[in-house]
Amino acid sequence: MSEITYIRGDATVPSVKGVKVIAHVCNDIGGWGKGFVLAISRRWPEPEKSYRAWHRERASNDFGLGAVHFVQVEPYVWVANMVGQRGIRTGSKGVPVRYEAIDAALERLAEKAADLGASVHMPRIGCGLAGGKWSRVEPLIADRLVRRGIAVTVYDHGEGGS
């Protein structure tokens, strides 16, 4: 079985051939403006526009924890907006990350990546502003994606590691 590949770099510029899906975690309140989404928005306007419209029209669509919205941004590049955090602040219910929602979103991501014959590229999803622990997220990725033979690259940006 293959494993997750870890590299230092920018997940918005995967340097492999073929179809690629860039996956990241969004919140469930329509907020887009901090963390990895800023890197996405610097490269393509479509994922943010699509996310905001998806949230705005949520009464008539599947927007919510565990849902995924796929946006094609280049001929061979897609962005997966995965709703995996409740709100944006740590409060009485703990940190915003929701592991069960990330797990459900990863299952949908696996289906799409398999359909596209795509590799998956991501930062350490759910572990930045969402406050999650990589030791909880990594096994979900291994189970949902790697076990199905989908190549996954995780990008650590900048100096140091987490």
N, C-alpha and C positions, 0 to 999 in steps of 0.2 A: 504494500500500500504506500502511496506517495505521502508526503508530509507537507505541512505549510512551509513555504519559503519565506524567510525574513530578510529584508534588505533595508538599507538606509536610503531614503529618497522620497519622492513626491508621488503619492498614489494617483494623482491626476494625470501623470505622464508615464503609464506603463510602457516598458521598452521591449515588449514581446510581440511576436507576430500573431496574426489571427484576431478573432473577435474577442473583445474584452468587456467585462462588466465591472464598473467601479462601484463598490457597495459602501454605504455609510448609514449611520443611524440618525434619524430625525426625532423630534419630539411630537407629542400629540396635541399641541395647542397652536400650531401654525407659526411658531417662531423659527426664523431663519436669519442668522446674523452673527453667530459666534462659532468658533471651532473650525472643523474641516470644511463645513459648507462654504466658508469664505474662499477657500482654495478652489472649490468647484465653481463658484460664481465668477471668480476671476477668469476662468477658462471658457465657461459656457453659461449663457443666461437661461437656457431652457430648463435645467433641473429646478431652479428656484421658482421660475414662473409656473412650472407644472405643479410643484409642491404646494404653492400658495393657492392655485386654482383648485387643486384636489382638496385642500383643507376648507376652502371657502364653500365648496359644493358638497361638503361631507354628509349633509342630510340625505343626499341621493346617490352616494357611492360607498365604497368599502373603506374609506379613511378611518383609521383607528389603530390601536396597538396590534402589532403583528402583520399589518398590511404592508405591501410593497408596491411602489409605482416605478415602472421602468421608462426611462426617457432616452431615446437615441440621440446622441449629440454629434456623432461623426459616423461615417459609413460602417466602421468596425468597432465603435465604442458606444456603450450604453452606461447610464448611471442608474443605480438602484437606490431610490429613496425608501429606506426601511424605517417604519415607525416602531421604535424600540425603547422610547423613554416617556415616562409620564411627567408632563410639565418640564420645567427647566431648573428648578431649585431644589436643594436638599432641604427637607422639612421633617415634620413629625412622622412621615411614612418612609423616611430614609432618603437615599439618593434617587435621582430620577430614572436610572436604568431599570428596565424590566426584562430579566433574562428569558422569561417564557415568551415574551413578544419577539425578542431577537431570535429565539429558536424557531418560532413560527415563520418569521420573515426569512430566515436562512433556508427553510424548507422551500418556500416559494422561489427564492433566489436559485436554489439548486435546480429546480425544474426549468426555469428560464435559461440558466447557463447551459444545461444539458441540451435543451432545444436548439440553442444558438451554437453549440459546440464551442462555448466561450471559456476563457480563463477568468478568474475573479481576483480583483485587486482592491485592497482596503487599508485604511489605517487600523489601529487597534480599536475596532468599533465598540462603542458603549463604555470606553475606558477613559475618555477625556472629560468633557463637561458633564456627561451623564453619570460619572462617578463609579462606574463598574470596575470589577476586578478581572484582569486578563485570565487569571486561573479559572474563572467561571465561564468566560466567553470562548476561549480557545477550544475546549472540548466540544462545544456546540458546533463550531466551524468544522472540526475534524469529523464529527458524526454526520452532519448534514451535507457537507461538500466533499471533503477529502475522501471519505469512505465511498463516495459515488464516482471517484476518479476525476473530480474536477480540480484543476490546478489552482491553488490559492497562493497569492503573494501578499504578505502583510508588510506595510511600509512604516518605518520609524523615521520621522521627519526631524531634521535638525540635530543638535548635539545631545549626547547622553541617551539613555534608554529608560524604559519604564518596566 
